[in-house]
């Protein structure tokens, strides 16, 4: 066969016989067609169109990242931007860490918090002994520096503690109650105290009082036979003009007359209250193990002394009976027993505090005109609230449940008696509850009731209980807080006199407070007993403002006389201010609720003892 064919267009057609070469050419043509059929992007087209030199030049403008080819310019900009952002972030972090932070401003404190700051200052003004440098009461100085030692019959150190009121007497009975109330308020509301910056301050006040109480007996011993009950004398009944803390109107710093020490060897009421003060303080200072144990040991020593003899510290005719007469010791047994149980976890104290006979003697099963009124004399209402707390949160069950249920029910009745729709207590036209039935100095009782109502409402809220019954009527817990607020608001100025009864709070408050230190100017002149009378009797306002002092209060007609000579209107007291502080912190709005667990720190987990089986049936 010829290898040349005729070319229909006029030439010869050459046919190659090398089949391998033809197959390769055919495959290459197929690849070329596939390449031509794929759409090329601009970059690839530029590579095809460019010459060898141009192609190399163009390729240098791109960076091959393996899975991605990007423009070198974009790549460099991206890397630079990331580095810049990193440097900026580092600079901002450095500035934030080195420049002082400006926290957002807190909202202004509510009225109760403002009043609280002032009410605590009163205790600074009442200090006896060496005054700390940070005391912040410029007109007070060291006083009573020989208390106890100057009494030849006692001759032991009793320096320290607090003066009771406008005089310079140290009454251990109301002082101990004041410390117990302050400790109770700290145990329940420590977070609130801390939030308003007063936790360290109030703990320092409690420690000042507790340290003094430890001096009034042999606190290192296990068994004692007496305690000091009072330092200083105020009895002017004999009229012989002997210098003492009521006859002489002088600054505490200028006292140079004798200050006798009174002791008692049969005073279950006083010793039980002192035990309650130390026991409650031991819970406040539970993080200071050594000090807390010291307080518990002292409380235990006092408790054993209180249980050995059944007498009151204020027998008829004594000075104590004139100023702070105790009506009984049974309520102190229930109150003190409850605090001893919380401080130690020893169930023997709970068994005593919940003993039906003890409760009966304390008046738990009957009313009376002063039933439900918490005071330095009657602690039953406070003890019932405390033990109701135990039932609400721990529910110890048998054998305590029956009496705890009774205390809980009685607490409910006390709360009902505070409400205006019931006639247990009268009210003034201005709305002040008359817990002392129109007698003078009403405010000290009102603040205690306000605290009990407020703290009990917090107990119910924390237990998810919406309220309580007064007979067939159900009242929400908010009613209790409303009662507490109306009473404290009255004291702070919402009253017919439009006067705050807390010195230094509000635009109008008493200026003639019955208080020796506040009424005598700090002018370097030492006045004798009668020499100071001109400051007692002057119609001029006190030269020194005793910040935070809650005066005795108005009469039953809402009237008030701002006169220094009438202590029934213008004299403040340690116990009264303690109740005020407790009520104010419970109502303050910086934080909500109570500390449910701290008070139970010493109590081991409870597994209620089952009741005994019933007696076998006999036909």
Secondary structure, DSSP 8 states (H G I E B T S, - for coil): --SEEE-TTSSEEE----HHHHHHHHHHHHHHHHHHHS---HHHHHHHHS-HHHHHHHHTTEEE-SS-EEEHHHHHHHHHHHHHHHHHHHHHHHHHHHS-----------HHHHHHHHHHHHHHHTB-BS--GGG--TT---B-TTTTTT-TTT-S----SB--SSS--EEHHHHHHHHHHHHHHHHHHHHHHHHTT-HHHHHHHHHHHHHHHHHTTTTT-S--S-EEEEES----TT-S----TTT----GGG--S---EEEESS-HHHHHHHHHHHHHHHHHTTTSHHHHHHHHHHHHHHHHHHHH----SS-TTSHHHHHS----SHHHHHHHHHHHHHHH--HHHHHHHT-HHHHHHHTTT---TTTT---SS--HHHHHHHHHHHHHHT---TTTHHHHHHHHHHHHHHHHHHSTTS-SS-B-TT--B-TTTT-S--HHHHHHHHHHHHHHHHHHHHTT--EEEETTEEEEHHHHHHHHHHHHHHHTT-STT--BSBTTSSS-B-SS-S-HHHHS--SS----TTTTHHHHH-SS--SS--TT-B-----TTS-----TT-HHHH---HHHHHHHHHHHHHH-SSS-S--SSGGGTTS----------------
